[in-house]
């Protein structure tokens, strides 16, 4: 399910388990992004058109867009970025 995927992504990026509140927040955010993309499928298609690699057309664009936003968030956390 999405909570297991979020935990896997979080551990991969930050090398620790998310706290309960972090997991709840990220799960809610994923659900919000998914709902937004389902209500506006053109936004997901536009998001996924960016970059050098073409998207896998077999994957649902709305779900892939929501996961893209979660990955973007995790990779841009101040805890993730090495400073100094």
URGIVEN-V598563 format. One record per residue. N is the residue number from 0. RES is the residue in one letter. PHI is phi as a letter, one per 20 degrees, with the letter a starting at -180 (999 if undefined). PSI is psi in whole degrees, -180 to 180 (999 if undefined). Layout:
<<N;RES;PHI;PSI> <N;RES;PHI;PSI>>
This chain:
<<0;X;999;178> <1;X;f;-33> <2;X;f;-39> <3;X;f;-40> <4;X;f;-41> <5;X;f;-43> <6;X;f;-43> <7;X;f;-47> <8;X;f;-43> <9;X;f;-47> <10;X;f;-37> <11;X;f;-41> <12;X;e;-43> <13;X;d;-6> <14;X;l;33> <15;X;b;162> <16;X;f;145> <17;X;f;148> <18;X;f;168> <19;X;g;-42> <20;X;f;-37> <21;X;f;-44> <22;X;f;-42> <23;X;f;-44> <24;X;f;-45> <25;X;f;-37> <26;X;f;-45> <27;X;f;-41> <28;X;f;-43> <29;X;g;-46> <30;X;f;-38> <31;X;f;-45> <32;X;f;-43> <33;X;f;-44> <34;X;f;-42> <35;X;f;-46> <36;X;f;-33> <37;X;f;-34> <38;X;e;-19> <39;X;b;74> <40;X;g;-26> <41;X;f;-32> <42;X;f;-41> <43;X;f;-44> <44;X;f;-42> <45;X;f;-44> <46;X;g;-46> <47;X;f;-11> <48;X;f;-16> <49;X;f;148> <50;X;o;173> <51;X;e;-33> <52;X;e;135> <53;X;f;152> <54;X;f;155> <55;X;f;111> <56;X;f;-17> <57;X;f;-18> <58;X;e;145> <59;X;f;123> <60;X;f;-38> <61;X;f;-45> <62;X;f;-42> <63;X;f;-38> <64;X;f;-42> <65;X;f;-42> <66;X;f;-35> <67;X;f;-42> <68;X;f;-38> <69;X;f;-44> <70;X;f;-42> <71;X;g;-44> <72;X;f;-49> <73;X;f;-41> <74;X;f;-15> <75;X;d;9> <76;X;f;146> <77;X;f;-28> <78;X;f;-28> <79;X;e;-40> <80;X;f;128> <81;X;e;129> <82;X;d;145> <83;X;m;999>>
